[in-house]
Amino acid sequence: MALRISATNPEHPALLLDLPWQLPLEEWPEHHLVPLPRGISRHVVRYARAGAEIVAVKELAERPALREYELLRGLDRLNIPSVDPLAVVTGRTDEAGDPLESVLITRHLGGSMPYRSMFETTMRPATMHRLMDALAVLLVRLHLAGFAWGDCSLSNTLFRRDAGAYAAYLVDAETGEVHPQLSPGQREYDLDLARVNISGELLDLEASGALHPSVDPIEFGMEICKRYNGLWQELTRTSVYPAGKHHYIDRRIRRLNELGFDVAEMQIAHSSNGDTVTFVPKVVDAGHHQRQLLRLTGLDTEENQARRLLNDLESWMATQDDYAPGDPLAARPEVLAHRWVRDVFRPTVRAIPLDLRGSMDPAELYHELLEHRWYLSERAQHDIDLDTVVRDYVTNILPGMRDTLSPAAGGGGADAQAGGTTATGEGA
């Protein structure tokens, strides 16, 4: 049988031809290999150089190799975080002509490490919880796409920090199944497998002395279930709002923030029945919002201010006709952000008389106005426009705050007017 390299990109076979396919993977010479951390696998897996690429090579039978290759290609089309499939090599034989197993080749995810390797370090427990948040996001996104993983574990997941965001990537789809929609039973079974696998690997690390002493393997396994269920409920419950009541969308964003998740993307579909809203969550590192807002708008703010302003920017962008994530012909986020600063942020801030602002900086002032708008909209049960918010804020809030506004005390005016109503006390 002749050697066959099946790949979607014509460049990939040429890059791979120089690898020693006539040898079993575990016997490959060191000069072909790259010493990168790997998780536990039932198959032989090695990292190798292929031209300028670093690729992961997994040895397995032909049928499951081809199946996993197609599953990974499907996940890539769905924009699910997973490794990039490059090729399947079949028809391998050794120098004596005896058959060798096929291999699946994926591109190494730059800057990534297996989850198991992350837990082998002296990482702080708080960071570990954020890692589990990222893994919960991945599971939810897989299940929303109808993909049952069947083998979620610390070894089968890669972790990467990208521009301050925590992200988990599927690295092994061998046991995966695609369905039009997963039933609650299928999701619960997949989640329970994840819990058992994660707790088992953590117990193994604990026995070797590699786990942080404050981490309880059983409780940490349960953590993924808790985070998954909270996120699933918030993302999948019915989200059709009356047209124009955008404060409902703000309420949903607040709930996601309280769960510890940020909004990576929001889509609003207009219909005669109302606005259907879809959220894509992500997990972010400290300071991420500051950096993102500064990059998009040039506004240099505190972290909480930046989070609030970015939420408003994202909501506003979703209402623009030329906003279409992924469409190369749509307006770039930087262009839309500049328009938001010009048409929304600056006119709103300038509408507040200078003598009433005290020492509040523009970002804090806009944050206060957004909080007041949310309070007024909740009370009225319909959206209140910013012009009305500014007039009410100037008339009813600022006069009583003039003597107390300072960099340390600035803010909280809208919450005080709301009688203590904040993001954590917004009700149902």
N, C-alpha and C positions, 0 to 999 in steps of 0.2 A: 504494500500500500504506500502511495506517495505522500509526502508531507504536504499538508494543506493548512494555510493560514487564512482564516475567514475574518475579514475586517470591513468596517463601513468606510473608513478613510483609506484611500490608496497609498498614503504615505506610511501607514503603520506596518504593512508586511515588509517593506524595504528596511525599516528600522530594526525589525525583529530577526532578520535572516541570519545575522551573525551570532545569535545565541546558540549554545550547544544542545540542540534539541535531541541529539542522539544519546544523551546521558539522562539518567533519572535525575529529577530535580534536586534531591538531597546530595547528589554527587557533583553538582556544578562547581567549577573552579572558583576560587575566591575572587579572582580579578574580574569576574562577571557580576559579582554580588555587591550589594550596598548594605552595610550593617545598620539597619533601622529597627526600632522596637516593633515586635509583633505580639498579637494576642495569642491565646490558645486556639488551636484549630485541629479538627479531625483529619485534615489533609496537610500535605507538605506545602508550605508557602514560603516563597523567597522574594526579596526585593532585588532587582537587577537593573543594569544600565542597558538602555537600547538607544544608541545615538545620544542625543542630549536629554532624552527622557529617562526618568526612573519609573519602572513599572513593577507592579506586584504580580507574581506568577504563582498560580495555584494549580496543583496537579490533581485531577479527578477524572472520572470516566467521561466518555464523549457525550452521552446523552445529557447528564446533569450539567456539564460544562456549557453545552449549547443552550440549554434551558435557562441557566443563570445569566448567560450573556444577553438573551432576549429580555429577561426580566429587568436587568439593569438598564438596558436601552429604553424599556418602557418607563421606568422611574425617571430617567433623564428627560424624556418627553413631557412628563408630568411636572417637571421642575421640583422633584423631591430630592433633598440632600442625600446623595449617594455617590459612591466612587464611579469614575468614568470608564465604561467598558471599551477596551481597544480591539481585542481580537480573541479568537479561539484557535488553538493549534491542534489539529488532529492528524492521524496517520503517522504518528511518531514510532520509530523503531530504533533499537540500540544497534551497536556495531555488528552484532551477530545476526541482525534481522528480526529479533524478537520484538513483539509490540510493547510499546510504552503507553502509559495513560496520557490522555489529552490534557491540555492546560488551558485555563482561562487567564487572560491578561487584562489587567486594569491599570489605569494611570495612578501613580502615587499622588495622594492629596497633599500638596505642599504645606508644610507647617503643621501637620496633623500628628496626633499620637493616639494609639488605642486607649480606650477608656481604662482598661486594666492597668496600663502603664502609668496613667495619671494617678490612680489610687495607690500605686506602689510608692509614691513619694510622700514627703512629710507635708502634704497639702493641708491647709486649714479646713476644718469642717464646713465653714460658711461657703468656701469655694466649691467644696464637694456638692453642697446642696444646689449650687447654680449649675453644676454639671448635670445633676439629675433633672433639673428644670429643662435643660437643653434636650436631654434624652426624652423627656415627656413630650416636648414639642415635636420631635421626630416621630414618635409613635402616633401621636394624634394626626399628624399630616399623612403618614402612611395609611392609617385607618380611614381617614376622610377620602383618600384616593382609592379605597377598596382593596388595599394590599395587606394581607395577613402575613406577618414576618415569620412566625413559627420558630424563631431562634434568637430573639433579642438577648444580648448579653454584653458584658463589659468588653469581651474580646472581639465581638462582631460589630463594634461601633467605634468610629473614629471621632475624636474631638479636635476642634480647631477654633482659635480665636481670630476673628476677622474684623478689623476696624472697631474693636471694642465689644463685638458681639460674641456670645458663646453659641456655638453651633455643633450639633451632633450629626454624623453622616453614617448611613448604612454602608457596611463594607462586605457583607455576606448575605446574598439573596437566595442561596441554594434551596432553602426550605420554604421560600415564599410562595404565596398563591395570590392571584389577582381575581377579584370578583367585581361585578357591577356595584355592589354595596355589601358591606360587612354587617352581619346580624349582631345584636348585642352579645349573643353567646360566643361568636367568633372573636369579637373584640376582647371579651372577658378572658377567654382562653389564652389569647395572645399576651394579654397583660399579666396573667398569672404565670405564664412561662417566663416572662421577663423578670417578675418578682423572684421566682425560684432560682433562675440563673444568676441574677445579680447577687442575691444573698449567698448563694453557693460560692461564687468567686470571691466575695468579700471574706467569707469564712476561711477560704483557702489562703488568702493574703494575710488574714489575722493569724493563722496557724504558723505562717512563715515569719511573722514578726514585722511584716512590711506595711501593715495598716495603722493609721493614726489611732492611738489608744482610746480616743473619745468616740470613735465610730462604732455603733452597734450594727453588725451585718444584717440582722433580722429586721430591725427598725428601718434601716436604710433601704432594704428591699421593699418594705411597705411604703416608703416615701414615694417611689415611682408611681404606685397605684393612686395615692392621694393626690399628687400633682397632676397626673393624667386625668383623673375623674373631674377635678375642678376645672381644668382647662377644656376638656371635652364638653362639659355642660355649658360653659360660657360661650364656646364657639359654635355649638350646634343647635342651641335652642332657637326657636323661631325669632327671626329678626326682621320683620316687615313693619316699618314705622309709617305713620301718616306723613304724607308729603309735607316738607317744611318743618318738621319737628326734629331738628338736628340735635337738640339737647338730649334726646334719647340715645343718639349715637355717642355723645360725650359721656353719658352714664355708663355705656358698655365699655368704653375705653378706660374709665376709672376703675371698673370692676376688674378688668384684665391687669391694670397696674397694681391693684391691691393683691392680686394673686402672685405678683412678682414678674409679670410678663409685659413686654412692650409690644407695640403694634408695628410690625415690619411693613405691612401693606394693608390697605383698606380699599374695597371696591364697593361702589354704590350703583345699583341697577334701578333705574326709574321705571315704574309701571303704573297702570291705572289704579292698582290696589294700594300702592304705597312704595316706599323706597326699601329695597332689599339690600342689606349690608353684609358683606363678607370680610372677615378679618383674618390675617395671617400673622401669628405670633412669633416673637423671638425673645431671646434672653440676652441682656446686655450687661456690660461691665461698667463700673463706676466711671463717670466722666464721659461716657459715650454720647449722651445727649448734647453736652456742651460742645464737643468736637463736631458733631453732625450739624448742629445749628450754625456754628461759626463757619463751617465749610459751605453750607447752602446759602446763608443770608448775610454773613459778615457780622451778625449780632453776637457779642461776647457776653454771656450771662452765667448765672449760677446753674448748677445741675438741675434742681427742681424747676426753676424758671424755664430752662431749655426744654425739659420734658413737656411742660404744659404748652409752650409755644409750638413745639413740633407737632403735638397732637392737633392743635388748631390749624396749623399749616397743612397737615395731612388731610384733615376733614375738608378744608377749603379746596385743596387740589382735586379731591375726588369729585367736586361739583363742576370742575372746569371741562369744557367740551374737548379740549386738546390734551387731556390727561388720560393716558392709556399705557400702563406699565407693560414693558416688553415690546411695544410697538416702536420700531425704529423711526417712524414718521411722526410720532407724537412729540410734544414739547418735552424737553429735558427737565428733570426735577429742579436744576439750578435756575432755569428760565422761569419756571412757575414760582419758585421761592422768591426770586427777585420781584416778580409781579405782585406777590403777596405783601412783601415789604413795602412796595410803592403804593399799592392800592388799598391795603387793609391796615397793616401795622402802623405806618407813619401817620396817615390821616387820623386814626383813632387816638394815638398818643397826643397828637397836636391839638386835638379837640379839647383836651384838659387844660384849663388856664394855668399858666406858669405859677401864679401866686398861690394856687391850691395844691400843687404837687408836693410841696415840702421837699424832702431829700430823696424821694422815691426816684429811682432810675427808670428809664423807659420800659425796660423788660419787666421790672416788678410792677409798674403801673399797668401794663397790658395784661400781665398775669392777674392782677386784682380785678380788672374789668372782665376778664373771662370768667373768673369765679363769680362775680356779681351777675353776669349774664346767665350763668348756669342756675343760680339761685332764683332769679326772676323768671326764667323759663320754666323751672320746676313748679314754682308757685302758680304761674299762669297756665301751665300745661300746654304751652305752645311756644315756639321759638320767638325770642325777643331780638330785634335787630340791634346792631351795635350802636347806632345813633341814639336809640331810646335808652340803651344801657348807660351810655356816657352821660346823658342828661340826668338820669336818675342817680347816678353815682356822684355827679357834681352837686346835685341838690341835696341828697339825703345822706351821703356817706362822708365825703371829703370834709365838709365843714366841721364835723365832730372829730376828725382825725388830725386836724392841722397842728395841734399842740403835741401830738404823740408820734408823728411820723419821724423816723430816723432809720439809718441803715440797718440797725439791729431790730427795731420794732416795726419797720415798714412792712405792710402786708397784713392780712387777716381782716381787713375792713369788711370785705364781703361776707366772710364767715361770721364776723361779729353781728352784722346786720341780719344774718340768717339765723341768729339765735343758736350758734354753735353747729349749724349744719355744715358738714365738711364732706370730703370724698369718702370718709369711712362711715358716715352716718346718713347716706342718701336714701335709705329705705329700699323698697323693692324695685 
